[in-house]
Amino acid sequence: MRKSIIQIILWVRVGSFNEKSTDFEKAAIFAASDNTVKRLVIPEGVLQIADIAFNEMNALEELSLPRTLQSIGGNNFQNSTLLKEIDFPAGISVLNGSFRGVVFDRMILNGNFGGYDDDFGDMAGDAKQVIINADNAHVTFGTTHIDKFVIGKKVKDIKLGPCNCGNIVLRNPKTILDIFSSDECDVDKLSAVISKDIKCKKRSGKYIYSWKTIKIKGKKYTVKYAISYRKSNGKFYKFREIKKTSVKLDKKRKLRIEVKVQFKE
């Protein structure tokens, strides 16, 4: 596999297919036919992986991608079904059938991610869980199916394009979610937990708690708030579900509010 990696670096430096890059084409065929490799490390400095450079790597269990990588071309890592986790660098595009047949247990995004393209086709792999924790990000998944998309606490603003996602979890209820391609964004539900920034005022012997709702742009939805309070044993007890962003209680309590969003067709 060392020869293949060397030839990828050569191809990046050349920048186009010419006499020097002919060896890379041979190396790509070599890589595609090698079903014994379990661990593949693409070195720093590589910008692109060409189409079918690593096709049918059926024994692959671990894939390490460099921070410099900008795109993975079509039909790479198809049927690498032993791959369970992957860490994508920020700003990468993954196109045209790559990772077809793969179901990741966990996919980590470090910034912008493009898995959708009208001209070149979508990334084909699926994921049980996708995690992102960049400050701001623009993310498209195309036809990739995601069971759970976790948007981390550090994310301030995220733009979500074409996707097929069962559940979105906002770790920070202040995150602004912009679904900019609502017709092609198939999302079932979203959840978040508010435990901070809950205001309390005492009025006429009652305690009135209030909070700000989450911000979602581009898609219609309904929202409910499941209210829990902490008991003396330290555990939270769910006692009410409401549509308003305030609740009145007889006693002063520590609240935990679960936000439940259901998206409309």
N, C-alpha and C positions, 0 to 999 in steps of 0.2 A: 504493500500500500504506500510505501514511502515514495516510489516512483510516481504514483498518481498525484500525491500532494505536491511534489516538486513541479510536475507539469501544470498543475493548477496555478501555482505562483508564476510560472513562466507565462501562462496565458494572460494573467492579469497585467503583467508588465508589458507584454506585447500590445494588448488592448484590442486586437482583432485577429481573425483567423487568417494566417498567411503561412509561408513555408515553415517558420519556426513553430507555429502552433499546430502543425500537422501531427506532431508527436502527442499533443494533448488529446487529439481525437482518438488516437490509438489507446492512450491511457484511459480515456473515458470508457471505451469498450472493455478494457481490462477490468476496470472497477465494476462495471455492470455485471460481469460474469463471475465475480468473486463472491460466493455465498458463504465464505468461511469467516469473514471478518466480523468480530464481535464489538470492537471499539474503534471508532474513527474520530480523530482529532484534526479539524481543519485549522491551520495555523493563522496567527494574526498577520494582517497584510493582505489577505485574500478578500477581494471585493465582490466577486460573483462566482456562482457555481453554474456552469452551462447546462443546457438541456441534456437529460439522460446521462449526466456524468456519473451518477451513482444510482443506477436503476437496479431494482431487484436485489437489494442488499438484505437477503432474507434472514441472515444470522445476526444482524446488527442489534446490539443491546444498548449501546451508549454512543451518543453523537454529541460532540463538543464543537460549538460554532464560535468563531472569533467576533469580537466587537466591531471589526471593520467590515464584516459581511453585509452587503446591501441587497442581494437578491439570490434566491434559489430558483433556477430555471425549471422548466417543465419536466414532469415524469421522473423526478428524483425520489429515491427512498420509497418506491412503491412496494407494498407488501412487507415492509420492515416491521412486522407485527410484534416483535419482541421489544421494540422501543416503547418505553412507558413514561419517560419524562424528557422534556426538552426545554432549553433556555434560549429564547430568541433575542438577538441584539436589537437595540433600538433602531427604527427606521428601515427594517428589512421588508422585502416583498417576497412572498412565496406563491408560485403560480402554477397553473396548468397541470393539475393532477398530481403534484408532488405529495408524498405521504399518503397516497391512496391505499386504503385498507388498514391504516394505522389508527388505533384508538389510544390516545395518550391518557394516562391517569392524571398527569399534571403538565400543563403548558405555562411557562412563565414568559411574560412580555415585559420588556424594559423601556418601552416607549412606543412610538408609532409602529403600526403593524399593518401590512397590506396583504390580505389573503383573497382579494377579489379584483378582477380586471375584466372589463368588457371585451377587450381584444385578445387577451392571452389565456383567459380561463382562470378558474378558481383553484385555490389549494383544496385538496381532496380529503385530508385527514380529519378525524374527529377528536374530541377531547372530553373527558369527564369533568375536568376542572381547568379553568384558565385563570391565572392570577396576574394582575398588573398593579404596579405601585410607582409609576412615574408621575411627576408633577402634572403634566398635561400630555394628552395623547389623542391621536386620530387612528381609529381601529376599524378595519373591515375584515370580515371572515368569509363572506360569500356563502357557499353551500355547506361549509364546515358546521357540523352540529356540535353544540356545546351544552352539556348538562347544567353546568354552573360556572358563571363568570363572576369572579371576585374582584371588585375594584377597591384597591387598598386605601389606607388612611391618608397617604401622601398625595393622592390624586385630587387636584383642585377642579379640573375641567377635562372632560373626556367627550370626544365626538365618536359616535358609534354608527357605522354604516351597515351595508348589507350583512346580515347574520342570521343564524338559526339557533336561538338560545332559549333553554328552558327556564333558567332562573338567574337573575342578576342580583348580586349581594353588594350593597354599598357599605363599606366599613366606616366611611365618614359621611354622615347624612348631609354635610355641607357641600359635598361634591356636586358640581353641576353636570348633569348628563344630557347631552344633545344628540338625539336620534335624528340624524340629518337625512336619512334615506328611509323614511317610515314605511313606504310601500314594499320595500325589499328587506325590511328588518322584522323578522318573525321572533318576537319575544313574548313569553307567556306571562311572567310575573317578575317583580322586583321586591326586595326586602332590605330593610336597614334598621338599626337600633339607635335610638336616641337616649342617652343616659346623662349627657351634659347639656348645658345651655337650656335647662328647663327652669322657667321663672316661676316664682311662687309669691302670691299676695294674699294677705289675710283680710277678709271682708265679711262683716256681720257674723263673726264666729266661724266662718268657713275658710278653707284654704283653696285658693284657685290657682291651678297649675296651667301654664301655657307654654307652647313651643312653636318654632317655625317649621313649616313643612319643607320637604325636599323639593329640589328644582329639576324638572324633567322637561325638555323641549322636543318638539317635533312629532310627538305621538300622543294620542288621547288615552286617558287612563282614569281609573277610580282608585281612591286611596282610603284605607281604614287604619286606625291606630289601636293596637292591643296594649292596654295599660296593665302593668304589673307593679306591685309595691313590695318592698323588702320587709320580711317578717323578722321577729326577734332572733330566729335561728340563722339569719343571714341569707336565706333562700327567698327568691322572688315568687310571688303568688299572682297569677293572672286573674283579674277579676272583672274586666270590662273591655268591650271593643266599641269604638266610636268613630264617627266621621269628622268630628270637629277637632281643632288643634288646642283644645283646652278641656279641663275636667275639674269638677268641684268635689272636695273631700272634707269629711268631718275632722280628720286628724292630719297632722303634718307627717308626711312619709317620704321615704326615698323611692323615687319612681324610675321605672324602666319602660320605655315606649318602643314597641316593635311596629315599624311602618310596613304595611302590606299594600303593594301596588299591583293592580290587575290591569293589564293593557287591553284596550279595545281593538277589535278587528278594523 
